[in-house]
Amino acid sequence: MSTSSPPKSPKANTHKRDTLVEQYSHNEDEHGTIHLQRVVLISIDPNSAEYVLDWALDNFIRPESDLIVLVHVRILEIPMAPYIDSTGYMDDVAEERRNESHGLLKTYAAKLWHKQIACKAISMIGDPKVEIIRKITDIHADTLIMGSRNLGTIQRAFLGSVSDHCVHHAPCSVVIAKPPEEIVHKKGRRRSILSRFSSSTS
C-alpha cells in the first residue's frame, strides 16, 4: 500500500439517508481475499472523535483482522416556525452539516488508513439513538465503541443519553470510552466560570 495519499473511495448510499464517505481495505492475500474477523463500529462526533479513536487504537483494535466502521449521525433539523418559508435556509444548514460530517469522517478515516486498518466511514442523518442501533444491525457489528458526553443530571433527564440507550438496546457488546481527565476538568472549569459569571450579573 502506498503511504503518500489515500486512494479515492467510492461514494454510495448504504441506506436512503446514509452516505459512504470513505472505504479502505488492506491485507489481501494472493487471491485478493481480505481476512477480517471482527466488525467494530465506532460512533464519533466532533467532541469525542479524537479520544474515542485513540482509545480504540491503543486498547482494542486489531489492525490485521478488524474492519472499523466509523459513523457520524447528524440530527435532521426542523424549522421552529412552520408558517415561515425557510426552505433556502434549511437547505444551506443541511449542506453545511453534511460537509462538517463528511470532513470529520474523512479526517479520522485517514488516520486509520495510515495505520493500514480496514475502514468504512458512513455519514447518517436522524436520531443518534435510533440510527446507531440500526447500523449495528445492518452491518452485524461485533462491538460498538463510543464516547460519553458526560451530561449533567438535568441535561440527561431532558436529552437522554445516547450511550445509555445503546448499552441497553444494542445487540452487541458496547464499550464506552471516557474522556481524558484534562478534558473533563476543562469542561468543568468552563461551567464553573459561566456559573460564577451568571450569578454575579443576576
TIRO-2110 file (N, C-alpha, C; in Angstrom, 1 decimal):
// TIRO-2110
0.8, -1.2, 0.0, N, 1, A
0.0, 0.0, 0.0, CA, 1, A
0.9, 1.2, 0.0, C, 1, A
0.5, 2.2, -0.8, N, 2, A
1.3, 3.5, -0.9, CA, 2, A
0.9, 4.3, 0.4, C, 2, A
1.9, 5.0, 0.9, N, 3, A
1.7, 5.8, 2.1, CA, 3, A
1.6, 7.3, 1.8, C, 3, A
1.6, 7.6, 0.5, N, 4, A
1.6, 9.1, 0.2, CA, 4, A
0.3, 9.7, 0.3, C, 4, A
-0.8, 9.1, -0.2, N, 5, A
-2.1, 9.7, 0.0, CA, 5, A
-3.1, 8.6, -0.2, C, 5, A
-4.3, 8.7, 0.5, N, 6, A
-5.3, 7.6, 0.5, CA, 6, A
-5.9, 7.5, -0.9, C, 6, A
-6.2, 6.3, -1.3, N, 7, A
-6.9, 6.1, -2.6, CA, 7, A
-8.3, 6.8, -2.6, C, 7, A
-8.8, 7.2, -3.8, N, 8, A
-10.1, 7.7, -3.8, CA, 8, A
-11.1, 6.6, -3.6, C, 8, A
-12.1, 6.9, -2.8, N, 9, A
-13.1, 5.9, -2.4, CA, 9, A
-14.4, 6.1, -3.1, C, 9, A
-15.1, 5.0, -3.3, N, 10, A
-16.5, 5.1, -3.9, CA, 10, A
-17.4, 5.8, -3.0, C, 10, A
-18.3, 6.6, -3.5, N, 11, A
-19.4, 7.2, -2.7, CA, 11, A
-20.7, 6.6, -3.1, C, 11, A
-21.3, 5.9, -2.1, N, 12, A
-22.5, 5.2, -2.4, CA, 12, A
-23.4, 5.2, -1.2, C, 12, A
-24.7, 5.2, -1.4, N, 13, A
-25.7, 5.1, -0.3, CA, 13, A
-25.8, 3.7, 0.2, C, 13, A
-25.6, 3.5, 1.5, N, 14, A
-25.9, 2.2, 2.1, CA, 14, A
-27.3, 2.2, 2.7, C, 14, A
-27.9, 3.3, 2.8, N, 15, A
-29.3, 3.4, 3.2, CA, 15, A
-29.8, 4.7, 2.6, C, 15, A
-31.1, 4.9, 2.5, N, 16, A
-31.5, 6.1, 1.8, CA, 16, A
-31.0, 7.4, 2.4, C, 16, A
-30.6, 7.4, 3.7, N, 17, A
-30.1, 8.6, 4.3, CA, 17, A
-28.6, 8.4, 4.8, C, 17, A
-28.0, 7.4, 4.4, N, 18, A
-26.6, 7.1, 4.7, CA, 18, A
-25.7, 7.4, 3.5, C, 18, A
-24.5, 7.9, 3.8, N, 19, A
-23.6, 8.1, 2.7, CA, 19, A
-22.2, 7.5, 3.1, C, 19, A
-21.8, 6.7, 2.2, N, 20, A
-20.4, 6.1, 2.4, CA, 20, A
-19.4, 7.1, 1.9, C, 20, A
-18.7, 7.7, 2.9, N, 21, A
-17.8, 8.8, 2.7, CA, 21, A
-16.4, 8.3, 2.2, C, 21, A
-15.9, 7.2, 2.9, N, 22, A
-14.6, 6.7, 2.6, CA, 22, A
-14.7, 5.1, 2.8, C, 22, A
-13.8, 4.4, 2.1, N, 23, A
-13.7, 3.0, 2.3, CA, 23, A
-12.3, 2.6, 1.9, C, 23, A
-11.6, 2.0, 2.9, N, 24, A
-10.2, 1.5, 2.7, CA, 24, A
-10.1, 0.0, 3.0, C, 24, A
-9.4, -0.8, 2.3, N, 25, A
-9.2, -2.2, 2.6, CA, 25, A
-7.6, -2.4, 2.6, C, 25, A
-7.3, -3.6, 3.1, N, 26, A
-5.8, -3.9, 3.2, CA, 26, A
-5.7, -5.4, 3.4, C, 26, A
-4.4, -5.8, 3.4, N, 27, A
-4.1, -7.2, 3.7, CA, 27, A
-4.7, -8.3, 2.9, C, 27, A
-4.8, -8.0, 1.6, N, 28, A
-5.3, -9.0, 0.6, CA, 28, A
-4.2, -10.1, 0.4, C, 28, A
-4.7, -11.4, 0.4, N, 29, A
-3.8, -12.5, 0.1, CA, 29, A
-3.6, -12.6, -1.4, C, 29, A
-2.9, -13.7, -1.8, N, 30, A
-2.6, -13.8, -3.2, CA, 30, A
-3.9, -14.0, -4.1, C, 30, A
-5.0, -14.3, -3.5, N, 31, A
-6.2, -14.5, -4.2, CA, 31, A
-7.1, -13.2, -4.1, C, 31, A
-6.6, -12.2, -3.5, N, 32, A
-7.4, -10.9, -3.4, CA, 32, A
-8.4, -11.0, -2.3, C, 32, A
-8.3, -12.0, -1.4, N, 33, A
-9.3, -12.1, -0.3, CA, 33, A
-8.7, -11.4, 1.0, C, 33, A
-9.6, -10.6, 1.6, N, 34, A
-9.3, -10.0, 2.9, CA, 34, A
-9.8, -10.8, 4.0, C, 34, A
-9.0, -11.1, 5.0, N, 35, A
-9.4, -12.0, 6.1, CA, 35, A
-9.7, -11.1, 7.3, C, 35, A
-11.0, -10.8, 7.5, N, 36, A
-11.4, -10.0, 8.7, CA, 36, A
-12.2, -10.8, 9.6, C, 36, A
-11.9, -10.6, 10.9, N, 37, A
-12.6, -11.5, 11.9, CA, 37, A
-13.6, -10.7, 12.7, C, 37, A
-13.5, -9.4, 12.8, N, 38, A
-14.4, -8.6, 13.6, CA, 38, A
-14.9, -7.4, 12.9, C, 38, A
-16.1, -7.0, 13.1, N, 39, A
-16.6, -5.7, 12.7, CA, 39, A
-16.8, -4.8, 13.9, C, 39, A
-16.1, -3.7, 13.9, N, 40, A
-16.2, -2.8, 15.1, CA, 40, A
-16.7, -1.5, 14.6, C, 40, A
-17.9, -1.1, 15.1, N, 41, A
-18.5, 0.2, 14.8, CA, 41, A
-18.1, 1.2, 15.8, C, 41, A
-17.5, 2.3, 15.4, N, 42, A
-17.1, 3.4, 16.3, CA, 42, A
-17.9, 4.6, 15.9, C, 42, A
-18.7, 5.1, 16.9, N, 43, A
-19.5, 6.3, 16.7, CA, 43, A
-18.7, 7.5, 17.2, C, 43, A
-18.6, 8.5, 16.3, N, 44, A
-17.8, 9.7, 16.7, CA, 44, A
-18.6, 11.0, 16.5, C, 44, A
-18.2, 12.0, 17.2, N, 45, A
-18.7, 13.4, 17.0, CA, 45, A
-17.6, 14.3, 17.2, C, 45, A
-17.7, 15.6, 16.9, N, 46, A
-16.6, 16.5, 17.0, CA, 46, A
-16.0, 16.6, 18.4, C, 46, A
-16.8, 16.3, 19.4, N, 47, A
-16.2, 16.4, 20.8, CA, 47, A
-15.5, 15.2, 21.3, C, 47, A
-15.9, 14.0, 20.7, N, 48, A
-15.4, 12.8, 21.2, CA, 48, A
-14.4, 12.0, 20.3, C, 48, A
-14.4, 12.4, 19.0, N, 49, A
-13.7, 11.6, 18.0, CA, 49, A
-12.3, 11.3, 18.3, C, 49, A
-11.5, 12.3, 18.7, N, 50, A
-10.1, 12.1, 18.9, CA, 50, A
-9.8, 11.1, 20.1, C, 50, A
-10.4, 11.3, 21.2, N, 51, A
-10.1, 10.5, 22.4, CA, 51, A
-10.7, 9.1, 22.2, C, 51, A
-11.9, 9.0, 21.5, N, 52, A
-12.5, 7.7, 21.3, CA, 52, A
-11.6, 6.8, 20.4, C, 52, A
-11.2, 7.4, 19.3, N, 53, A
-10.4, 6.6, 18.3, CA, 53, A
-9.1, 6.3, 18.9, C, 53, A
-8.5, 7.3, 19.6, N, 54, A
-7.2, 7.0, 20.3, CA, 54, A
-7.3, 5.8, 21.2, C, 54, A
-8.4, 5.8, 22.0, N, 55, A
-8.5, 4.7, 23.0, CA, 55, A
-8.7, 3.4, 22.3, C, 55, A
-9.5, 3.4, 21.2, N, 56, A
-9.7, 2.2, 20.4, CA, 56, A
-8.4, 1.6, 19.8, C, 56, A
-7.6, 2.5, 19.3, N, 57, A
-6.4, 2.1, 18.7, CA, 57, A
-5.4, 1.6, 19.7, C, 57, A
-5.4, 2.2, 20.9, N, 58, A
-4.4, 1.8, 22.0, CA, 58, A
-4.9, 0.5, 22.7, C, 58, A
-6.2, 0.3, 22.7, N, 59, A
-6.7, -0.8, 23.6, CA, 59, A
-7.5, -1.9, 23.0, C, 59, A
-8.0, -1.7, 21.8, N, 60, A
-9.0, -2.6, 21.3, CA, 60, A
-8.8, -3.1, 19.9, C, 60, A
-8.5, -2.2, 19.0, N, 61, A
-8.4, -2.6, 17.5, CA, 61, A
-7.3, -3.5, 17.2, C, 61, A
-7.6, -4.6, 16.4, N, 62, A
-6.6, -5.5, 15.9, CA, 62, A
-6.4, -5.1, 14.4, C, 62, A
-5.3, -4.4, 14.1, N, 63, A
-5.2, -3.9, 12.7, CA, 63, A
-5.2, -4.9, 11.6, C, 63, A
-4.7, -6.1, 11.9, N, 64, A
-4.6, -7.1, 10.9, CA, 64, A
-5.9, -7.9, 10.6, C, 64, A
-6.9, -7.7, 11.5, N, 65, A
-8.1, -8.6, 11.4, CA, 65, A
-9.5, -7.9, 11.6, C, 65, A
-9.5, -6.6, 11.9, N, 66, A
-10.7, -5.8, 12.2, CA, 66, A
-11.1, -4.9, 11.0, C, 66, A
-12.4, -4.9, 10.8, N, 67, A
-13.0, -3.9, 9.9, CA, 67, A
-13.6, -2.8, 10.8, C, 67, A
-13.1, -1.6, 10.7, N, 68, A
-13.6, -0.5, 11.5, CA, 68, A
-14.7, 0.3, 10.7, C, 68, A
-15.9, 0.4, 11.3, N, 69, A
-16.9, 1.2, 10.6, CA, 69, A
-17.1, 2.5, 11.4, C, 69, A
-16.6, 3.6, 10.9, N, 70, A
-16.8, 4.9, 11.6, CA, 70, A
-18.1, 5.5, 11.2, C, 70, A
-18.9, 5.9, 12.2, N, 71, A
-20.2, 6.6, 11.8, CA, 71, A
-20.3, 7.9, 12.5, C, 71, A
-20.9, 8.8, 11.9, N, 72, A
-21.3, 10.1, 12.5, CA, 72, A
-22.8, 10.4, 12.1, C, 72, A
-23.6, 10.7, 13.1, N, 73, A
-25.0, 10.9, 12.9, CA, 73, A
-25.3, 12.4, 13.1, C, 73, A
-25.8, 13.0, 12.1, N, 74, A
-26.2, 14.4, 12.2, CA, 74, A
-27.7, 14.5, 12.3, C, 74, A
-28.2, 15.3, 13.3, N, 75, A
-29.6, 15.4, 13.6, CA, 75, A
-30.3, 16.2, 12.5, C, 75, A
-31.4, 15.7, 12.0, N, 76, A
-32.2, 16.4, 11.0, CA, 76, A
-32.9, 17.5, 11.6, C, 76, A
-32.5, 18.8, 11.2, N, 77, A
-33.1, 19.9, 11.8, CA, 77, A
-34.5, 20.3, 11.2, C, 77, A
-35.4, 20.7, 12.1, N, 78, A
-36.8, 21.0, 11.6, CA, 78, A
-37.0, 22.5, 12.0, C, 78, A
-37.6, 23.3, 11.0, N, 79, A
-37.9, 24.7, 11.3, CA, 79, A
-38.8, 24.8, 12.5, C, 79, A
-38.5, 25.8, 13.4, N, 80, A
-39.3, 26.0, 14.6, CA, 80, A
-40.6, 26.7, 14.2, C, 80, A
-40.7, 27.5, 13.1, N, 81, A
-41.9, 28.2, 12.7, CA, 81, A
-42.3, 27.7, 11.4, C, 81, A
-43.2, 26.7, 11.3, N, 82, A
-43.6, 26.1, 10.0, CA, 82, A
-44.3, 27.0, 9.1, C, 82, A
-44.8, 28.2, 9.6, N, 83, A
-45.5, 29.1, 8.7, CA, 83, A
-44.6, 30.0, 8.0, C, 83, A
-43.3, 29.9, 8.3, N, 84, A
-42.3, 30.8, 7.6, CA, 84, A
-41.6, 29.9, 6.5, C, 84, A
-41.5, 30.4, 5.3, N, 85, A
-40.8, 29.7, 4.3, CA, 85, A
-39.3, 29.8, 4.5, C, 85, A
-38.8, 28.7, 5.1, N, 86, A
-37.3, 28.6, 5.4, CA, 86, A
-36.6, 27.6, 4.6, C, 86, A
-37.1, 27.3, 3.4, N, 87, A
-36.6, 26.2, 2.6, CA, 87, A
-35.1, 26.5, 2.3, C, 87, A
-34.8, 27.7, 1.8, N, 88, A
-33.5, 28.1, 1.4, CA, 88, A
-32.5, 28.0, 2.6, C, 88, A
-33.0, 28.5, 3.7, N, 89, A
-32.1, 28.5, 4.9, CA, 89, A
-31.8, 27.1, 5.3, C, 89, A
-32.9, 26.2, 5.4, N, 90, A
-32.7, 24.8, 5.8, CA, 90, A
-31.8, 24.1, 4.8, C, 90, A
-31.9, 24.4, 3.6, N, 91, A
-31.0, 23.7, 2.6, CA, 91, A
-29.6, 24.1, 2.8, C, 91, A
-29.3, 25.4, 3.2, N, 92, A
-28.0, 25.8, 3.5, CA, 92, A
-27.4, 25.2, 4.7, C, 92, A
-28.3, 25.1, 5.7, N, 93, A
-27.8, 24.5, 7.0, CA, 93, A
-27.6, 23.0, 6.8, C, 93, A
-28.4, 22.3, 6.0, N, 94, A
-28.2, 20.9, 5.8, CA, 94, A
-26.9, 20.6, 5.0, C, 94, A
-26.6, 21.5, 4.0, N, 95, A
-25.4, 21.4, 3.3, CA, 95, A
-24.2, 21.6, 4.2, C, 95, A
-24.3, 22.6, 5.1, N, 96, A
-23.2, 22.8, 6.0, CA, 96, A
-22.9, 21.7, 6.9, C, 96, A
-24.0, 21.1, 7.5, N, 97, A
-23.9, 20.0, 8.4, CA, 97, A
-23.4, 18.8, 7.7, C, 97, A
-23.8, 18.6, 6.4, N, 98, A
-23.3, 17.4, 5.6, CA, 98, A
-21.8, 17.6, 5.4, C, 98, A
-21.3, 18.8, 5.0, N, 99, A
-19.9, 19.0, 4.8, CA, 99, A
-19.1, 18.8, 6.1, C, 99, A
-19.6, 19.2, 7.2, N, 100, A
-18.9, 19.0, 8.5, CA, 100, A
-18.8, 17.6, 8.8, C, 100, A
-19.9, 16.8, 8.6, N, 101, A
-19.9, 15.4, 8.9, CA, 101, A
-18.9, 14.6, 8.0, C, 101, A
-18.9, 15.0, 6.7, N, 102, A
-18.0, 14.3, 5.8, CA, 102, A
-16.6, 14.6, 6.1, C, 102, A
-16.3, 15.9, 6.5, N, 103, A
-15.0, 16.3, 6.8, CA, 103, A
-14.5, 15.6, 8.1, C, 103, A
-15.3, 15.4, 9.1, N, 104, A
-14.9, 14.7, 10.3, CA, 104, A
-14.6, 13.3, 10.0, C, 104, A
-15.4, 12.6, 9.2, N, 105, A
-15.2, 11.2, 8.9, CA, 105, A
-14.0, 11.0, 8.1, C, 105, A
-13.7, 11.9, 7.1, N, 106, A
-12.5, 11.8, 6.3, CA, 106, A
-11.3, 11.9, 7.1, C, 106, A
-11.3, 12.9, 8.0, N, 107, A
-10.1, 13.1, 8.9, CA, 107, A
-9.7, 11.8, 9.7, C, 107, A
-10.7, 11.2, 10.3, N, 108, A
-10.4, 10.1, 11.2, CA, 108, A
-10.3, 8.8, 10.4, C, 108, A
-10.9, 8.7, 9.2, N, 109, A
-10.7, 7.5, 8.4, CA, 109, A
-9.3, 7.5, 7.8, C, 109, A
-8.8, 8.7, 7.5, N, 110, A
-7.4, 8.8, 7.0, CA, 110, A
-6.4, 8.3, 8.1, C, 110, A
-6.7, 8.6, 9.3, N, 111, A
-5.8, 8.2, 10.4, CA, 111, A
-5.8, 6.6, 10.5, C, 111, A
-6.9, 6.0, 10.2, N, 112, A
-6.9, 4.5, 10.2, CA, 112, A
-6.2, 4.0, 8.9, C, 112, A
-6.4, 4.7, 7.8, N, 113, A
-5.7, 4.3, 6.6, CA, 113, A
-4.2, 4.3, 6.7, C, 113, A
-3.7, 5.3, 7.4, N, 114, A
-2.2, 5.4, 7.6, CA, 114, A
-1.7, 4.3, 8.5, C, 114, A
-2.6, 3.7, 9.3, N, 115, A
-2.2, 2.6, 10.1, CA, 115, A
-2.5, 1.3, 9.5, C, 115, A
-2.9, 1.3, 8.2, N, 116, A
-3.3, 0.1, 7.4, CA, 116, A
-4.4, -0.7, 8.1, C, 116, A
-5.4, 0.0, 8.5, N, 117, A
-6.6, -0.6, 9.1, CA, 117, A
-7.8, -0.5, 8.2, C, 117, A
-8.4, -1.6, 7.9, N, 118, A
-9.6, -1.6, 7.0, CA, 118, A
-10.7, -0.8, 7.6, C, 118, A
-11.3, 0.1, 6.8, N, 119, A
-12.2, 1.1, 7.4, CA, 119, A
-13.3, 1.4, 6.4, C, 119, A
-14.5, 1.7, 6.9, N, 120, A
-15.6, 2.3, 6.2, CA, 120, A
-16.0, 3.5, 7.0, C, 120, A
-16.3, 4.6, 6.4, N, 121, A
-16.8, 5.8, 7.1, CA, 121, A
-18.1, 6.2, 6.5, C, 121, A
-19.1, 6.2, 7.4, N, 122, A
-20.5, 6.4, 6.9, CA, 122, A
-21.1, 7.6, 7.7, C, 122, A
-21.7, 8.5, 6.9, N, 123, A
-22.4, 9.7, 7.5, CA, 123, A
-23.9, 9.4, 7.4, C, 123, A
-24.6, 9.6, 8.6, N, 124, A
-26.0, 9.3, 8.7, CA, 124, A
-26.8, 10.5, 9.2, C, 124, A
-28.1, 10.5, 9.0, N, 125, A
-29.0, 11.5, 9.4, CA, 125, A
-30.1, 10.9, 10.3, C, 125, A
-30.4, 11.6, 11.4, N, 126, A
-31.5, 11.2, 12.2, CA, 126, A
-31.2, 11.3, 13.7, C, 126, A
-32.0, 10.5, 14.5, N, 127, A
-31.8, 10.4, 15.9, CA, 127, A
-30.7, 9.5, 16.2, C, 127, A
-29.6, 10.0, 16.8, N, 128, A
-28.4, 9.1, 17.0, CA, 128, A
-28.8, 7.8, 17.7, C, 128, A
-29.7, 7.8, 18.7, N, 129, A
-30.0, 6.6, 19.4, CA, 129, A
-30.6, 5.5, 18.4, C, 129, A
-31.4, 6.0, 17.5, N, 130, A
-32.1, 5.0, 16.6, CA, 130, A
-31.1, 4.6, 15.5, C, 130, A
-30.4, 5.6, 14.9, N, 131, A
-29.5, 5.3, 13.8, CA, 131, A
-28.3, 4.4, 14.1, C, 131, A
-27.7, 4.6, 15.3, N, 132, A
-26.6, 3.8, 15.7, CA, 132, A
-27.0, 2.3, 15.8, C, 132, A
-28.2, 2.1, 16.5, N, 133, A
-28.7, 0.8, 16.7, CA, 133, A
-29.0, 0.1, 15.3, C, 133, A
-29.6, 0.9, 14.4, N, 134, A
-29.9, 0.4, 13.1, CA, 134, A
-28.7, 0.0, 12.3, C, 134, A
-27.6, 0.8, 12.4, N, 135, A
-26.4, 0.5, 11.7, CA, 135, A
-25.7, -0.7, 12.3, C, 135, A
-25.7, -0.9, 13.6, N, 136, A
-25.2, -2.1, 14.2, CA, 136, A
-25.8, -3.3, 13.6, C, 136, A
-27.1, -3.3, 13.5, N, 137, A
-27.9, -4.4, 13.0, CA, 137, A
-27.6, -4.6, 11.5, C, 137, A
-27.5, -3.5, 10.7, N, 138, A
-27.3, -3.6, 9.3, CA, 138, A
-25.9, -4.3, 9.0, C, 138, A
-24.9, -4.0, 9.7, N, 139, A
-23.6, -4.5, 9.4, CA, 139, A
-23.1, -5.7, 10.3, C, 139, A
-24.0, -6.1, 11.2, N, 140, A
-23.7, -7.2, 12.1, CA, 140, A
-22.5, -6.9, 12.9, C, 140, A
-22.4, -5.8, 13.5, N, 141, A
-21.2, -5.4, 14.2, CA, 141, A
-21.0, -6.3, 15.5, C, 141, A
-19.8, -6.6, 15.8, N, 142, A
-19.5, -7.4, 16.9, CA, 142, A
-19.3, -6.5, 18.2, C, 142, A
-18.9, -5.3, 18.0, N, 143, A
-18.7, -4.3, 19.1, CA, 143, A
-19.0, -2.9, 18.7, C, 143, A
-19.6, -2.1, 19.6, N, 144, A
-19.8, -0.7, 19.4, CA, 144, A
-18.9, 0.0, 20.4, C, 144, A
-18.1, 1.0, 19.9, N, 145, A
-17.3, 1.8, 20.8, CA, 145, A
-17.7, 3.3, 20.6, C, 145, A
-18.0, 4.0, 21.7, N, 146, A
-18.4, 5.3, 21.6, CA, 146, A
-18.0, 6.1, 22.8, C, 146, A
-18.1, 7.4, 22.7, N, 147, A
-17.8, 8.3, 23.9, CA, 147, A
-19.0, 8.6, 24.7, C, 147, A
-18.7, 9.3, 25.8, N, 148, A
-19.7, 9.7, 26.7, CA, 148, A
-19.7, 11.2, 26.7, C, 148, A
-20.9, 11.8, 26.6, N, 149, A
-21.0, 13.3, 26.6, CA, 149, A
-20.9, 13.9, 28.0, C, 149, A
-21.0, 13.0, 29.1, N, 150, A
-20.9, 13.5, 30.5, CA, 150, A
-22.0, 14.5, 30.7, C, 150, A
-23.2, 14.2, 30.4, N, 151, A
-24.3, 15.1, 30.7, CA, 151, A
-24.5, 15.2, 32.2, C, 151, A
-24.9, 16.4, 32.6, N, 152, A
-25.4, 16.6, 34.0, CA, 152, A
-26.7, 15.9, 34.2, C, 152, A
-27.2, 15.9, 35.5, N, 153, A
-28.4, 15.2, 35.8, CA, 153, A
-29.6, 15.9, 35.0, C, 153, A
-29.7, 17.2, 35.0, N, 154, A
-30.8, 17.9, 34.3, CA, 154, A
-30.7, 17.6, 32.8, C, 154, A
-29.5, 17.7, 32.2, N, 155, A
-29.4, 17.5, 30.8, CA, 155, A
-29.8, 16.1, 30.4, C, 155, A
-29.4, 15.1, 31.3, N, 156, A
-29.6, 13.7, 31.0, CA, 156, A
-31.1, 13.5, 31.0, C, 156, A
-31.8, 14.2, 32.0, N, 157, A
-33.3, 14.0, 32.1, CA, 157, A
-34.0, 14.5, 30.8, C, 157, A
-33.6, 15.6, 30.3, N, 158, A
-34.2, 16.2, 29.1, CA, 158, A
-33.8, 15.6, 27.8, C, 158, A
-32.5, 15.4, 27.7, N, 159, A
-31.9, 15.0, 26.4, CA, 159, A
-31.8, 13.5, 26.3, C, 159, A
-31.7, 12.8, 27.4, N, 160, A
-31.4, 11.4, 27.4, CA, 160, A
-29.9, 11.2, 27.1, C, 160, A
-29.4, 10.0, 27.2, N, 161, A
-28.1, 9.7, 26.9, CA, 161, A
-28.0, 8.7, 25.8, C, 161, A
-27.3, 9.0, 24.7, N, 162, A
-27.2, 8.1, 23.6, CA, 162, A
-26.4, 6.8, 24.0, C, 162, A
-25.4, 7.0, 24.8, N, 163, A
-24.6, 5.9, 25.3, CA, 163, A
-25.4, 5.0, 26.2, C, 163, A
-26.2, 5.5, 27.1, N, 164, A
-27.1, 4.7, 27.9, CA, 164, A
-28.0, 3.9, 27.1, C, 164, A
-28.6, 4.5, 26.1, N, 165, A
-29.6, 3.9, 25.2, CA, 165, A
-28.9, 2.7, 24.5, C, 165, A
-27.7, 3.0, 24.0, N, 166, A
-27.0, 1.9, 23.2, CA, 166, A
-26.6, 0.7, 24.1, C, 166, A
-26.2, 1.0, 25.3, N, 167, A
-25.9, 0.0, 26.2, CA, 167, A
-27.0, -1.0, 26.5, C, 167, A
-28.2, -0.4, 26.5, N, 168, A
-29.4, -1.2, 26.9, CA, 168, A
-30.1, -1.8, 25.6, C, 168, A
-29.8, -1.3, 24.4, N, 169, A
-30.5, -1.8, 23.3, CA, 169, A
-29.7, -2.4, 22.1, C, 169, A
-28.4, -2.2, 22.2, N, 170, A
-27.5, -2.7, 21.1, CA, 170, A
-27.5, -4.2, 21.2, C, 170, A
-27.5, -4.9, 20.0, N, 171, A
-27.4, -6.4, 20.0, CA, 171, A
-26.0, -6.9, 20.0, C, 171, A
-25.1, -6.1, 20.5, N, 172, A
-23.7, -6.4, 20.5, CA, 172, A
-23.0, -5.8, 21.8, C, 172, A
-21.8, -6.2, 22.0, N, 173, A
-21.1, -5.6, 23.2, CA, 173, A
-20.9, -4.1, 22.9, C, 173, A
-20.9, -3.3, 24.0, N, 174, A
-20.8, -1.8, 23.9, CA, 174, A
-19.7, -1.4, 24.8, C, 174, A
-18.7, -0.6, 24.3, N, 175, A
-17.6, -0.1, 25.1, CA, 175, A
-17.8, 1.4, 25.1, C, 175, A
-17.8, 2.0, 26.3, N, 176, A
-17.9, 3.5, 26.5, CA, 176, A
-16.5, 4.0, 26.8, C, 176, A
-15.9, 4.7, 25.9, N, 177, A
-14.6, 5.3, 26.2, CA, 177, A
-14.8, 6.7, 26.9, C, 177, A
-14.3, 6.8, 28.1, N, 178, A
-14.4, 8.0, 28.8, CA, 178, A
-13.4, 9.0, 28.4, C, 178, A
-13.7, 10.3, 28.4, N, 179, A
-12.7, 11.3, 28.0, CA, 179, A
-11.6, 11.4, 29.0, C, 179, A
-10.4, 11.8, 28.6, N, 180, A
-9.3, 12.0, 29.5, CA, 180, A
-9.6, 13.0, 30.6, C, 180, A
-8.9, 13.0, 31.7, N, 181, A
-9.2, 13.8, 32.8, CA, 181, A
-9.0, 15.3, 32.4, C, 181, A
-8.1, 15.6, 31.6, N, 182, A
-7.9, 17.0, 31.2, CA, 182, A
-9.1, 17.6, 30.5, C, 182, A
-9.8, 16.8, 29.7, N, 183, A
-11.0, 17.3, 29.0, CA, 183, A
-12.1, 17.5, 30.0, C, 183, A
-12.3, 16.5, 30.9, N, 184, A
-13.3, 16.7, 32.0, CA, 184, A
-13.1, 17.9, 32.8, C, 184, A
-11.8, 18.1, 33.2, N, 185, A
-11.5, 19.3, 34.1, CA, 185, A
-11.7, 20.6, 33.3, C, 185, A
-11.4, 20.6, 32.1, N, 186, A
-11.5, 21.8, 31.3, CA, 186, A
-13.0, 22.1, 31.1, C, 186, A
-13.8, 21.1, 30.9, N, 187, A
-15.3, 21.3, 30.7, CA, 187, A
-15.9, 21.8, 32.0, C, 187, A
-15.4, 21.1, 33.1, N, 188, A
-16.0, 21.5, 34.4, CA, 188, A
-15.6, 22.9, 34.8, C, 188, A
-14.3, 23.3, 34.5, N, 189, A
-13.8, 24.7, 34.8, CA, 189, A
-14.6, 25.7, 34.0, C, 189, A
-14.9, 25.4, 32.7, N, 190, A
-15.7, 26.4, 31.9, CA, 190, A
-17.1, 26.5, 32.5, C, 190, A
-17.7, 25.4, 33.0, N, 191, A
-19.0, 25.5, 33.6, CA, 191, A
-19.0, 26.4, 34.8, C, 191, A
-18.0, 26.2, 35.7, N, 192, A
-17.9, 26.9, 36.9, CA, 192, A
-17.7, 28.4, 36.7, C, 192, A
-16.9, 28.7, 35.7, N, 193, A
-16.7, 30.2, 35.3, CA, 193, A
-18.0, 30.8, 34.8, C, 193, A
-18.7, 30.1, 34.0, N, 194, A
-20.0, 30.6, 33.5, CA, 194, A
-21.0, 30.7, 34.6, C, 194, A
-21.0, 29.8, 35.6, N, 195, A
-21.9, 29.8, 36.7, CA, 195, A
-21.6, 31.1, 37.5, C, 195, A
-20.3, 31.3, 37.8, N, 196, A
-20.0, 32.5, 38.6, CA, 196, A
-20.3, 33.8, 37.9, C, 196, A
-20.1, 33.8, 36.6, N, 197, A
-20.4, 35.0, 35.8, CA, 197, A
-21.9, 35.2, 35.8, C, 197, A
-22.7, 34.2, 35.7, N, 198, A
-24.2, 34.3, 35.6, CA, 198, A
-24.7, 34.8, 37.0, C, 198, A
-24.1, 34.3, 38.1, N, 199, A
-24.6, 34.7, 39.4, CA, 199, A
-24.2, 36.1, 39.7, C, 199, A
-23.1, 36.5, 39.2, N, 200, A
-22.6, 37.9, 39.5, CA, 200, A
-23.4, 39.0, 38.7, C, 200, A
-24.0, 38.5, 37.6, N, 201, A
-24.7, 39.5, 36.8, CA, 201, A
-26.2, 39.4, 37.0, C, 201, A
-26.7, 38.5, 37.8, N, 202, A
-28.1, 38.4, 38.0, CA, 202, A
-28.6, 39.3, 39.2, C, 202, A
END
